[in-house]
Amino acid sequence: MRSDSVKAGTQQAPHRSLFNALGYTEEERRRPMIGIVSSYNEIVPGHMNLDKIVDAVKLGVAMAGGMPVVFPAIAVCDGIAMGHIGMKYSLVTRDLIADSTEAVAMAHGFDGLVMVPNCDKNVPGLLMAAARINIPTVFVSGGPMLAGRVRGEKKSLSAMFEAVGSVAAGTMSMEELSEFEEKVCPTCGSCSGMYTANSMNCLTEVLGMGLKGNGTIPAVYSERIRLAKHAGMKIMELLEKDIKPRDIMTEKAFINALRMDMALGCSTNSMLHLPAIAHEAGVELNLDIANELSEETPNLCHLAPAGPTYMEDLNEAGGVYAVMNELNKKNLLYTDLITATGKTVGENIAGCINTDPEVIRPIDKPYSKTGGIAVLKGNLAPDSCVVKRSAVVEEMMVHEGPARVFDCEEDAIDAIKGGEIVAGDVVVIRYEGPKGGPGMREMLNPTSAIAGMGLGSSVALITDGRFSGASRGASIGHVSPEAAVGGPIALVEEGDIISINIPANTIDMKVSDEELARRKDLWQPREPKITTGYLARYREMVTSGNRGAILEIPRK
């Protein structure tokens, strides 16, 4: 066993004395040592139930003959971190989580791992760690929150942010806002729409690193506890069969994940995370293929914020495997790939039927014939930018209007709430990228303000920051190169005409090449606003080109 390096032999007598101090018995030490990475804390609603999940995993490991050992991973609540300096810390924690988990796992000689994440950055962070460490590993998430109910309608967190904008617009009273506040987030769990956390938990299932139901079984269901016990038992099977993350997370598995991303209408943040995870697995995932896959892959789900259905509805309709089965009717998935279930993709999804065609559209009656995510390019984003096409209303698929330019999120929100933004405008928020922010904040507050002011179907928003999975409308983020390195978004001037054509995958500003070159010559780098602490060190790492810290899309 790998753990013999810390448990067996004369040289390891000091090590065994430390295991004695931990209360482990000789009988336990003879078993494979399974690390259980727990993201439990009392600040993230999606993680407050993970202590119960971890206890169930421990029981499953012990029942199957393993020695369960728990150690922690950090997590940030993006909702609580939203709209202030805290959001600058959110995305960078992904790499902190990957690094710290790798350090603990490698330092202590574990034989296998069970990862217990739930929210936006610790799911991809732990997938990155799993790929690096490459010992048998299985994931079991904490599960999604149940949708709230306000006056007979299901609601989720995005409705809460939009309600704030409605109060600013004078279309909602403070009493109504208080009712939303009390009812929108009724249980523990990751927020109830197809936001980033649920997107990544579903894609973990698609990649083959989680068991059936990992992405969709609600956090408060006892079925989630049973799933955790099965994950604890399954790791022992993976250890016996020597099935490792890099055996599972192959190039074809990532192609499956991108296709399912399109079908499910996942968060645009998946376009940041999937390439980063793939890179750690030794797979270079060039997102130039995203539009090719989208052309072939129909969008089958419109979960909140794109539509009126929620994770609990997807679960009842058959879950991720049912959506995969729909795609497989047109042979759009690789089905011969091994997974953490010990079976192939094809064996996993066999017999998983779609029980609700209103939640999961049949493949011959999709919401659209193309996928839910689009990658755009043009003179404003020569490398790329990303939009959640499934959440854009038809009238905004092609849009042209004057730029309203802001150098930070806060200034844009003030202008939106102050009534300075009108129908037809294109709000441009820059210097919010990985280097410029630093930290690449989510722009949920500005998009929610636009929706709350009744401008969601007439105003576009473009940023070198990123968008929450809760964002909807013509919200185009991850513009690369970012403003901080002199990307064209830094050169946009107030009133420049911006042309967006999502069906054609283009985004341009109507400025001549000569004028852009003139502006480029005049552009000066901005001094960083944050000069001390972790964010300053992170910015230095990114600027120096240290790939371990880079949060932009890895490219060939």
Number of C-alpha atoms within 10 A of each C-alpha: 14 14 18 17 14 19 23 15 11 9 11 14 13 12 16 20 13 12 16 13 10 9 10 15 13 12 8 15 19 16 17 21 26 28 25 27 23 23 30 25 18 10 12 21 23 29 28 16 21 27 16 15 26 28 18 21 30 26 20 24 29 19 14 17 16 24 23 25 16 15 12 18 21 18 27 23 19 22 18 13 16 18 19 11 12 16 23 22 20 22 23 24 19 26 22 20 25 25 17 17 25 19 13 16 22 11 10 15 18 25 23 29 27 29 30 28 31 33 30 30 28 28 31 28 27 28 31 28 26 31 25 20 23 19 21 27 29 29 29 33 37 34 34 32 27 28 26 20 16 16 9 7 9 18 25 26 22 25 21 20 23 23 26 23 26 23 18 18 19 12 12 15 14 13 9 12 15 12 12 23 17 12 18 22 22 15 20 22 27 30 28 35 32 29 28 26 34 30 26 31 30 27 28 24 23 28 27 29 26 26 24 20 22 30 29 29 27 26 26 17 12 11 13 23 22 15 23 30 24 20 29 31 21 23 30 27 17 20 19 10 11 14 21 22 26 20 17 22 28 19 16 17 24 23 20 24 25 28 27 31 27 30 32 28 29 34 29 31 26 23 23 19 25 23 21 27 25 23 18 20 24 14 17 17 22 13 20 14 12 20 18 13 22 23 13 15 25 27 30 31 30 26 24 27 26 24 15 15 22 26 28 20 22 27 19 14 20 20 26 25 24 21 26 28 25 23 23 17 12 12 10 18 22 14 18 13 19 22 27 27 22 18 13 17 25 18 15 20 19 13 11 17 16 23 14 14 14 15 25 29 21 21 22 13 13 18 19 17 17 23 32 31 30 28 27 27 23 17 19 27 24 17 19 22 28 26 29 28 29 29 25 21 16 12 10 20 17 16 19 20 20 19 24 23 21 20 16 17 23 15 13 22 22 14 16 23 20 12 12 11 20 16 13 17 22 28 28 27 28 25 25 26 29 28 25 25 25 25 27 27 30 31 27 24 23 29 31 27 27 29 24 26 25 18 20 22 19 20 24 28 21 29 31 32 28 29 29 25 28 27 31 28 28 29 28 29 29 30 27 24 21 26 28 23 18 17 22 23 26 25 18 23 17 13 13 16 19 24 20 26 16 24 12 13 17 21 26 19 23 14 15 10 10 9 11 16 13 12 16 15 10 9 13 12 11 12 9 13 10 14 12 8 8 12 18 17 14 20 23 16 16 20 15 11 11 11 14 14 20 20 20 22 20 19 13 7
